[in-house]
Amino acid sequence: MGLLYLGTPLTWEEAKKYADHVRYHGITQFLHTWDRLKDRCGDELLWGDEVEYMVISFDNEDKNAKLSLRQTEILAKLSKIVRDLSDDDEIEISSVPTFHPEYGRYMLESTPGSPYTGSIPDLLSVEANMRYRRALARKHLKPNEIPITFTSFPRLGAPGVFTEPHFSPDDARSSHSLFLPEEITNPHARFPTLTANIRTRRGAKVAINLPLFIDERTPRPFVDPTIPWQRAIYPEDPEAKHGAALIDHIYMDAMGFGMGCCCLQLTFQSCNVEEARRMYDALIPVGPIMLALTAASPIWRGYLADVDCRWNVIAGSVDDRTAEERGLKPLKENKFQIPKSRYDSVDLYISTDWINKPAYNDNVVPYDESIYNRLREHGIDELLSKHISHLFIRDPLVVFSETINQDDASSSDHFENIQSTNWQTLRFKPPPPNSPIGWRVEFRSMEVQITDFENAAFAVFIVLLSRAILAFNLNFYMPISKVDENMGRAQQRDAVRSGKFYFRKSVLPPGQTTPTPSTPSSSGSCSPIEWSGNGIPVKEKKLRNCFPPLARPPCVEDGPIEDEYEEMTIDEILNGKGSGFPGLLGLVEAYLDTLDVEAVDKLQINSYLDLVRKRANGTLQTPATWIRNFVRSHPAYKFDSVVSQEINYDLMVAVDQLERGVLRAPEFLPDNYGHPLSNGKANGTAKPQ
């Protein structure tokens, strides 16, 4: 969640005076990095995951599951444990995880102690590593607390008591929210300042409206009785009744509703900057598909929503655009009309590969011409210059007085101030100064899953897909406007089974009918594929970087862009369509055939791919569908769209039991996950163990 300085944050009125300063020096810092490392080549595949947890506190007497606001205390305890483990000579330092703060005071973020490599044992260790991290966190919580990987807490901001301890939303100094107290936010100065500055810069509170799931007894029209319509504590309180809260929608008004969500993210180190740009582009069309496959958030502020994903909630929660930037008022001089929030889908493909046609970047993308010209004059190509100058139309939201003046040759903090607050489906990440880390790509669209098995499965799938993309020179390009449409479709209820998505019809290089590894090349490849004497690629023992790009054929037939893609189901995109489109899983399996993998290891990998396959074809439900069905089949549900305290309690108990394998849900998880229910009741009313 960005940079956590120890310093004095400036209010928006103070911080905006330094916006141009931060932008100018941020670009200077990027140029220093570019000059030093643009020719760096040969970095091995290193990668890692980020898993976010909510800490739930159970009140078994009142049947209430609440968010525990003990993040600071928990992290202090975990940090000491991690330090002790790191000092133990008998424990591999790479096996010691790290825990980090996040926006919500009830949230924990965990990462592996050191990056995974491309070895098969590392790939197979992901699930065990995730389980170890969860077990370590669980061990150092109170007996009535558990860490769950759950995307959105169902009753965050609902009436009643949803935090432990309880606080009143009447004290919401940063957000001025009608629903969330100040204490929901991480107390580090960055977070309340970020919240307050988004509200102040926007000139109003954020306004998030999700369509309500209309059930059999939902009142129509639905005018939310839980909104304190007449509250008059903060100047923005009347916004709800003056149109910010929509009829038949779930209204939310604070950053905490979005940045209080949990997700699963992956970061890959590339061989060089060009390979990073190729990977960035290739994964852009994959982002919406994986959002739909991992859909896990159908409940918001105590109501069932008619969507399954978090994305638009987070986009709305940090939408700091002014009325002018949103196109609601005439633009002032030297300002931009900005189509999206700073948290949204990627706007530009950036690879210079010949397969990236200009027509694919078909969105109108505002960018700062002075920054663009500065980058171009420095020798940076058009696409990367446009990408950076587009990110830098945003203002820095948090400025610390102690960090205004920096050494641009040794710091990238001003660059990261803006780069890290452009939260998009992918992030292209330059190397940090004074670090061995190379050029990286972060994949950010997936929702966190209930079990470590699921999270590991999706992580392994994306890692293998990333290697298949490079090994076979796959082409997923299509107009980026269609990717944006897919992002909207991915969030719809039951999108996996009922939705259709644009995807490229032919993903293999010209003339190929089956995935074929690239031939050796001297055109920039640091480590070409090894070939045997009879012209067959030698099977490799590890996943790697440094695949040679495909040379442009002498003759390329270019037809209309519209003929290159079509609408497909998620099942077709993942599992294939006819003989011409192998599906993403087919491509991954073809890549696995190029590796030297032991039979027993292949079984474990196949168990992960099988989960992805069955989620795609509808054999197994997404978390969102399972959660929605749990609520609608609960004895206390009144078919009025309301998720009560009792239902939420039983849901959180069931989620914990699912993760621990004591509750079976064959419609959601594979038959071999966990064991038959050994205690409690099948309807999820058992108490946490």
C-alpha positions, -999 to +999 in steps of 0.1 A: +000+000+000+027+025-010+054+041+010+051+042+048+072+072+058+078+083+093+071+120+089+047+149+088+020+145+061+006+177+045-030+185+042-043+188+006-042+226+007-005+223+016+004+193-005-011+206-038+015+234-038+042+207-043+024+187-070+045+200-098+076+196-077+069+160-071+060+153-107+091+170-120+115+152-097+096+120-100+104+120-138+140+130-131+142+099-108+127+077-135+152+090-160+181+082-137+168+047-134+163+044-171+198+056-179+213+031-154+193+001-162+177+003-196+202-022-210+202-045-180+196-081-192+197-116-180+177-114-147+163-147-137+127-154-130+120-144-094+084-139-083+062-137-053+026-134-041+009-110-018-020-124+002-042-102+024-062-113+054-090-099+076-087-107+113-122-117+125-132-117+162-160-141+172-186-133+198-201-167+202-226-156+228-242-129+207-235-147+174-216-118+160-184-120+138-166-086+139-135-071+125-107-070+150-090-036+150-058-050+166-036-047+135-008-027+152-006-051+182-008-082+160+019-069+136+042-060+165+039-096+178+044-112+143+074-090+136+091-102+168+083-138+159+096-133+124+128-117+137+133-146+161+128-171+133+152-152+111+179-154+139+174-192+142+204-208+124+184-240+118+157-222+099+161-212+062+158-175+060+138-179+027+111-198+046+104-170+070+075-149+058+069-112+062+038-094+074+028-059+065+002-033+074-026-025+050-053+002+049-078-014+072-069-017+109-082-052+107-060-063+077-027-081+074-007-086+043+018-115+040+045-123+015+071-151+012+103-144+031+122-142-002+111-145-038+103-178-054+127-189-082+117-207-113+124-241-099+097-268-098+102-273-060+096-235-055+064-237-077+051-266-056+060-249-023+035-220-028+005-236-011+026-248+019+041-214+022+007-198+022-005-223+048+025-216+070+019-179+069-018-183+079-009-207+106+018-184+120-008-155+121-035-177+136-011-190+163-005-154+176-041-142+177-065-144+205-085-177+209-116-161+195-098-145+165-090-160+131-073-147+099-095-152+069-088-146+033-121-129+024-124-102-002-150-079+014-164-081+049-202-085+045-212-061+073-186-034+070-206-002+075-238-020+083-260-011+113-250-025+146-216-036+159-192-048+132-158-040+148-140-051+180-139-027+198-169-008+186-167+028+175-193+053+163-192+065+127-201+099+140-163+103+145-151+100+110-126+128+109-108+117+077-136+103+055-167+121+070-184+088+063-220+081+074-210+045+081-173+039+090-156+052+121-121+068+120-107+038+139-114+015+109-083+030+092-047+021+099-034+048+123-001+054+103-003+090+091-003+080+054-037+064+056-060+090+072-041+117+052-048+097+020-084+094+029-089+131+038-069+144+008-090+123-017-122+138-002-108+173-001-093+172-036-125+157-051-146+184-034-170+158-021-171+124-005-166+095-028-199+080-040-201+043-046-234+027-057-237-010-064-269-024-078-289-042-051-297-079-057-335-077-059-349-108-041-384-121-037-393-098-008-370-068-014-390-036-010-394-017-043-383+009-049-355+003-024-347+034-003-321+022+022-335+027+057-300+022+072-286+055+058-287+082+084-303+106+059-307+135+084-273+134+100-257+169+102-222+165+117-200+171+086-206+195+056-209+165+032-236+147+052-265+160+030-248+145-001-267+112+003-301+127+002-291+152-025-285+124-051-252+107-041-272+076-028-292+060-056-325+042-054-322+003-056-285+006-049-261-001-020-245+033-012-210+036+002-191+068+009-156+062+021-122+049+010-124+021+036-151+003+016-127-003-013-092-002+002-106-023+031-109-052+006-084-081+003-069-094-029-043-118-043-014-102-063+016-116-081+048-099-091+073-113-117+109-102-124+117-101-161+148-107-181+150-071-192+128-041-198+115-052-232+105-086-218+087-068-189+068-047-214+058-078-235+046-095-203+027-064-192+008-062-225+001-099-227-015-100-193-037-070-198-065-089-216-061-117-190-069-094-161-107-093-165-109-130-171-091-138-139-113-112-121-144-132-131-128-165-123-119-154-088-151-135-081-156-135-043-175-104-031-213-104-035-222-087-001-217-051+008-227-031+038-251-059+049-268-063+016-266-088-013-254-070-044-262-078-080-224-080-087-198-105-077-165-085-076-148-057-057-133-037-086-157-009-091-160-004-053-122+002-050-122+023-081-149+045-066-133+045-032-102+064-043-117+085-071-102+119-063-112+135-096-128+169-094-161+177-110-142+192-139-120+161-144-151+140-143-167+161-171-194+176-148-181+211-151-161+231-177-124+224-175-100+249-160-069+259-178-041+233-178-064+206-164-074+173-179-107+155-183-099+121-169-121+091-180-113+068-151-105+067-114-068+063-105-078+027-095-090+011-127-080-010-157-049-004-177-052+023-204-022+016-228-003-012-242+034-003-240+055-030-258+075-020-289+070-055-303+059-055-339+027-074-330+014-044-309-004-025-336-013+012-330-050+003-335-051-017-303-045+015-282-080+028-292-089+047-261-085+084-258-058+087-231-050+121-216-013+127-209+009+155-198+025+169-230+054+186-212+063+153-194+058+134-226+081+158-246+107+156-218+108+118-219+109+118-257+138+143-258+156+120-234+154+092-260+125+072-246+101+057-271+066+070-278+047+043-260+066+043-227+067+081-228+029+082-232+024+056-204+045+075-179+031+109-189-005+095-186+002+082-150+016+116-141-015+136-149-024+126-113-015+147-083+005+132-054-021+125-027+002+123+003+033+145+006+055+144+037+073+176+046+105+157+054+107+141+019+100+171-004+137+175-012+154+143-023+186+131-041+171+122-074+200+100-083+196+077-053+159+079-046+127+070-065+103+082-038+087+110-058+083+087-088+067+060-066+045+086-049+025+088-082+033+054-097+021+035-066-011+055-064-021+046-099-037+013-089-044-005-122-049-042-133-012-044-141+017-023-129+050-019-148+076-016-122+111-001-128+140-014-106+144+004-072+176+024-067+205+006-051+188-027-054+195-060-071+159-061-083+152-059-120+123-048-142+090-063-129+053-067-137+026-069-111-007-087-118-034-071-097-069-081-107-076-113-088-098-115-057-084-134-027-099-169-023-112-185+008-085-213+010-048-214+005-053-242-020-073-219-043-049-190-039-020-213-047-038-227-077-045-193-093-009-182-085+006-213-101-017-209-131-007-173-137+030-180-133+028-209-158+007-188-182+033-161-181+060-185-191+038-200-219+033-165-232+070-160-236+079-195-246+054-196-275+053-159-284+016-158-278-004-128-290-034-117-268-037-082-283-071-068-290-085-032-287-080-020-252-115-006-252-127-042-254-106-050-223-124-022-205-158-037-216-146-071-202-138-055-169-174-044-166-187-078-176-164-096-152-181-081-122-216-091-132-234-117-111-223-152-122-202-139-150-183-171-153-213-191-163-236-165-180-212-139-194-193-136-226-160-118-231-140-105-260-109-124-266-084-129-295-094-157-319-058-167-329-031-164-303-003-184-319+023-168-342+015-166-379+016-200-396+015-220-364-013-244-356+002-258-323+022-240-296+059-242-306+089-229-286+108-200-301+139-208-321+173-195-308+179-159-317+206-133-312+181-104-314+183-093-278+177-127-261+201-131-231+195-168-228+180-186-258+163-220-256+187-250-257+181-273-286+193-309-291+212-321-321+180-334-338+162-301-336+141-309-306+141-285-276+157-299-245+132-302-217+141-277-190+141-283-153+129-248-143+108-219-154+128-191-166+131-157-183+149-145-214+128-160-242+137-146-276+110-124-292+094-135-324+110-118-355+086-101-378+079-124-408+088-110-442+051-108-451+023-102-426-013-102-436-032-075-418-070-076-420-095-055-401-088-054-363-125-064-357-118-098-373-091-107-348-114-111-318-148-124-309-170-130-279-163-162-260-174-178-227-150-181-198-151-219-205-140-214-241-113-189-231-098-212-205-106-247-219-105-240-256-129-236-286-127-260-315-094-269-331-081-234-336-082-220-301-065-242-275-076-221-245-053-207-218-052-240-200-043-258-232-014-234-237-002-239-201-003-276-205+017-274-238+043-253-219+044-279-191+053-305-217+085-285-224+095-290-188+112-319-171+087-325-143+085-356-121+052-375-123+043-368-087+050-331-091+028-331-123+000-345-102+001-316-078+003-290-106-026-307-124-047-305-092-043-267-094-051-265-131-081-288-125-095-262-101-091-235-127-107-257-153-137-266-132-143-230-121-142-220-158-166-247-170-190-242-140-184-276-124-172-258-093-187-225-081-168-193-076-166-180-040-192-153-049-217-179-060-211-201-030-214-172-006-246-160-023-261-194-021-251-198+015-270-166+024-301-175+004-303-209+019-298-198+055-328-203+078-327-167+090-327-152+055-359-134+047-353-130+009-352-093+014-315-088+003-304-083+039-275-102+053-281-101+091-256-103+119-266-139+125-262-149+089-228-132+087-217-150+119-226-184+104-210-175+071-177-165+088-178-198+108-184-218+076-156-199+058-132-208+086-143-244+086-140-246+048-104-233+050-095-258+077-111-287+058-137-296+084-166-285+063-171-300+028-186-281-001-182-303-032-200-278-053-172-253-045-140-272-037-127-305-051-139-337-035-104-344-021-101-310-003-104-314+034-123-341+052-159-349+061-174-325+086-161-337+120-178-312+143-206-287+142-235-286+118-236-286+081-255-253+080-224-235+094-237-228+129-207-245+146-185-223+168-149-216+157-124-241+170 
